[in-house]
Amino acid sequence: MTSFTAQPISELFSVDGLVAVVTGGGTGIGLMIAAALEQNGATVYIVGRRLEMVEKAAREHNRHGKLIPAQCDVTSTESVDALIATVQEQHGYINLLVNNAGVALNHLPATGAPGPETGDIAAFQSALLGAGARADWGTTFGVNVTAAYYTTVQFLALLDAGNRRPHAPGVTSQVVTVASLAGFRRDEKNFTVSYAVSKAAAVHLGKLLANMLKGWQIRSNVIAPGIFPSEMSDGLVSEEAMKAAVPLGRQGDINDMGGLILYLASRAGAYINGSVQLIDGGRLSLFPSTY
Ligand SMILES: NC(=O)c1ccc[n+]([C@@H]2O[C@H](COP(=O)([O-])OP(=O)(O)OC[C@H]3O[C@@H](n4cnc5c(N)ncnc54)[C@H](OP(=O)(O)O)[C@@H]3O)[C@@H](O)[C@H]2O)c1
């Protein structure tokens, strides 16, 4: 018989006992995700290339002593393997992997490549071909897409083990990939071309993983944020410009991002698989998009 009795909110949204790894968890959005989980009872490995940054984040934001800093470069198979060995030894499983580490390089043409009004397409071309531009594409895809895929692949055994140690009944292991609203925008003023295209790929990767991992009962979902305070977004949109840039008139904060990850990671979000969660205060509605 169908039951119409919901769990109380304290159980439905609980992440108590969950074990997670958040890449890029020492700053910005990754730290919001990690802190919201840890402050509500999860154990969270926060990883980044700068050990001092993740150690500082753990020192300043630990509520239960369960934010664990670890150094890792997600573009290196060996470095991810070393992280996995640590997690394997300390816990032997994870319930949640958040592929949040990301970079935005090659800030052209938003920073002012000469446009058609100059009549000089050669100047336009040379701005786009600028020093290091092609290498920046490789680096951007290497972190935002390739590393998200291979980090997931490397963590599969621990995610599979997590399915035998769920933090709550009915909640299967999950990969969450942090993409961006930029991955949907079609306008020419988009952040940068390499970043936008890498984030479109990250969205598709998240959807594809849901299908690829379904036989293992490992879910995959995507978070596509709008503007949140971070090292990456610092100075991109001024406070005065924020009102016009976001229909809700502000950037996102830890309760916005924290609320979403608590939903996805808890029993409340256990039926969410292969989805894209846009969280942008309505910003994407201001642009032509593929969403
Ligand atoms: N803030 C926004 O408005 C916004 C909007 C949409 C999407 N996003 C996405 O949100 C995610 C987090 O970005 P953020 O805005 O919070 O910027 P952020 O503060 O610059 O965070 C990026 C994090 O990724 C880590 N990282 C970069 N390369 C890495 C690597 N190779 N290995 C391990 N960690 C690496 C960085 O730490 P280390 O340098 O120490 O390695 C840093 O902690 C990114 O995927 C970004 O594209 C942000």
The ligand as an SDF file (V2000), in Angstrom:
LIG
                    3D

 48 52  0  0  0  0  0  0  0  0999 V2000
   32.1500   31.2990   -8.3450 N   0  0  0  0  0  0  0  0  0  0  0  0
   31.2990   31.3020   -9.3470 C   0  0  0  0  0  0  0  0  0  0  0  0
   30.6180   32.3130   -9.5700 O   0  0  0  0  0  0  0  0  0  0  0  0
   31.1320   30.0720  -10.2080 C   0  0  0  0  0  0  0  0  0  0  0  0
   30.0710   30.0490  -11.1080 C   0  0  0  0  0  0  0  0  0  0  0  0
   29.8560   28.9160  -11.8670 C   0  0  0  0  0  0  0  0  0  0  0  0
   30.6690   27.8180  -11.7120 C   0  0  0  0  0  0  0  0  0  0  0  0
   31.7110   27.8650  -10.8440 N   0  0  0  0  0  0  0  0  0  0  0  0
   32.5400   26.6430  -10.7030 C   0  0  0  0  0  0  0  0  0  0  0  0
   32.6300   26.3240   -9.3390 O   0  0  0  0  0  0  0  0  0  0  0  0
   33.8080   25.5610   -9.1100 C   0  0  0  0  0  0  0  0  0  0  0  0
   34.5550   26.1680   -7.9380 C   0  0  0  0  0  0  0  0  0  0  0  0
   35.0690   27.4380   -8.3410 O   0  0  0  0  0  0  0  0  0  0  0  0
   35.0690   28.7120   -7.4100 P   0  0  0  0  0  0  0  0  0  0  0  0
   34.2750   29.7480   -8.0820 O   0  0  0  0  0  0  0  0  0  0  0  0
   34.7480   28.3460   -6.0320 O   0  0  0  0  0  0  0  0  0  0  0  0
   36.5810   29.1970   -7.5930 O   0  0  0  0  0  0  0  0  0  0  0  0
   37.8900   28.9640   -6.7400 P   0  0  0  0  0  0  0  0  0  0  0  0
   37.7500   29.5720   -5.3980 O   0  0  0  0  0  0  0  0  0  0  0  0
   38.9740   29.4360   -7.6410 O   0  0  0  0  0  0  0  0  0  0  0  0
   37.9460   27.3970   -6.5640 O   0  0  0  0  0  0  0  0  0  0  0  0
   38.5820   26.5230   -7.4480 C   0  0  0  0  0  0  0  0  0  0  0  0
   39.1880   25.4330   -6.6030 C   0  0  0  0  0  0  0  0  0  0  0  0
   39.6870   24.4110   -7.4610 O   0  0  0  0  0  0  0  0  0  0  0  0
   40.9460   23.9980   -6.9570 C   0  0  0  0  0  0  0  0  0  0  0  0
   41.7090   23.4490   -8.0650 N   0  0  0  0  0  0  0  0  0  0  0  0
   42.0080   24.0460   -9.2510 C   0  0  0  0  0  0  0  0  0  0  0  0
   42.7650   23.2340   -9.9920 N   0  0  0  0  0  0  0  0  0  0  0  0
   42.9480   22.1000   -9.2700 C   0  0  0  0  0  0  0  0  0  0  0  0
   43.6490   20.9120   -9.4940 C   0  0  0  0  0  0  0  0  0  0  0  0
   44.3400   20.6950  -10.6180 N   0  0  0  0  0  0  0  0  0  0  0  0
   43.6130   19.9440   -8.5460 N   0  0  0  0  0  0  0  0  0  0  0  0
   42.9290   20.1410   -7.3900 C   0  0  0  0  0  0  0  0  0  0  0  0
   42.2390   21.2640   -7.1260 N   0  0  0  0  0  0  0  0  0  0  0  0
   42.2660   22.2310   -8.0530 C   0  0  0  0  0  0  0  0  0  0  0  0
   41.5710   25.2470   -6.3650 C   0  0  0  0  0  0  0  0  0  0  0  0
   42.5180   24.9470   -5.3490 O   0  0  0  0  0  0  0  0  0  0  0  0
   44.1020   24.9050   -5.6730 P   0  0  0  0  0  0  0  0  0  0  0  0
   44.4110   26.0950   -6.5240 O   0  0  0  0  0  0  0  0  0  0  0  0
   44.7410   24.9530   -4.3170 O   0  0  0  0  0  0  0  0  0  0  0  0
   44.3490   23.6150   -6.3660 O   0  0  0  0  0  0  0  0  0  0  0  0
   40.3530   25.9280   -5.7610 C   0  0  0  0  0  0  0  0  0  0  0  0
   40.1530   25.5200   -4.4330 O   0  0  0  0  0  0  0  0  0  0  0  0
   34.5950   25.6000  -10.4150 C   0  0  0  0  0  0  0  0  0  0  0  0
   34.3890   24.3950  -11.1210 O   0  0  0  0  0  0  0  0  0  0  0  0
   33.9690   26.7640  -11.1510 C   0  0  0  0  0  0  0  0  0  0  0  0
   34.1290   26.6450  -12.5400 O   0  0  0  0  0  0  0  0  0  0  0  0
   31.9700   28.9710  -10.0870 C   0  0  0  0  0  0  0  0  0  0  0  0
  1  2  1  0
  2  3  2  0
  2  4  1  0
  4  5  1  0
  4 48  2  0
  5  6  2  0
  6  7  1  0
  7  8  2  0
  8  9  1  0
  8 48  1  0
  9 10  1  0
  9 46  1  0
 10 11  1  0
 11 12  1  0
 11 44  1  0
 12 13  1  0
 13 14  1  0
 14 15  2  0
 14 16  1  0
 14 17  1  0
 17 18  1  0
 18 19  2  0
 18 20  1  0
 18 21  1  0
 21 22  1  0
 22 23  1  0
 23 24  1  0
 23 42  1  0
 24 25  1  0
 25 26  1  0
 25 36  1  0
 26 27  1  0
 26 35  1  0
 27 28  2  0
 28 29  1  0
 29 30  1  0
 29 35  2  0
 30 31  1  0
 30 32  2  0
 32 33  1  0
 33 34  2  0
 34 35  1  0
 36 37  1  0
 36 42  1  0
 37 38  1  0
 38 39  2  0
 38 40  1  0
 38 41  1  0
 42 43  1  0
 44 45  1  0
 44 46  1  0
 46 47  1  0
M  CHG  2   8   1  16  -1
M  END
$$$$
